[in-house]
Amino acid sequence: MPGNADVQVNDVVQTRKAHPCGSDRWQVYRIGADIGLRCLGCGRRVMLTRREFNKALKRNIGPAAPTPDEAG
């Protein structure tokens, strides 16, 4: 089941429903009791419970490409 995918910080995930900005791609920035996501379309940050996250998750795309700042 895709909702139970093992996600890590900096993974990019696709959700079932699009954000109002039109993007359905999110980057995971926090994992704990809640999952922190940042919209890759507009940069908005949201927190979802694990249950909400598992329900909204369509697929785990994988680790985000490093930005020029992170590359060195």
Phi, psi and omega in degrees: 000130185294334182293341181262019182298144178279111180252151179237163175301139181081000173289149174258131180236155177249135181258161180294321180249145180281151173291155178305337178285347178109345182273145174242017181251133183227148175253131179284125178243350180208137175230128179190222174296326175246160177251126178265129181234145175240125180293131179278354177273312186237351178088000180298140178253137177225157175241131178236146172292162178302321180297314178297318180299312181298326179287323184277339186290129174263310177199156177264116183281326178126187182297143178288149176292140180294142177283163178303328178294322182280337185291337177133000000 
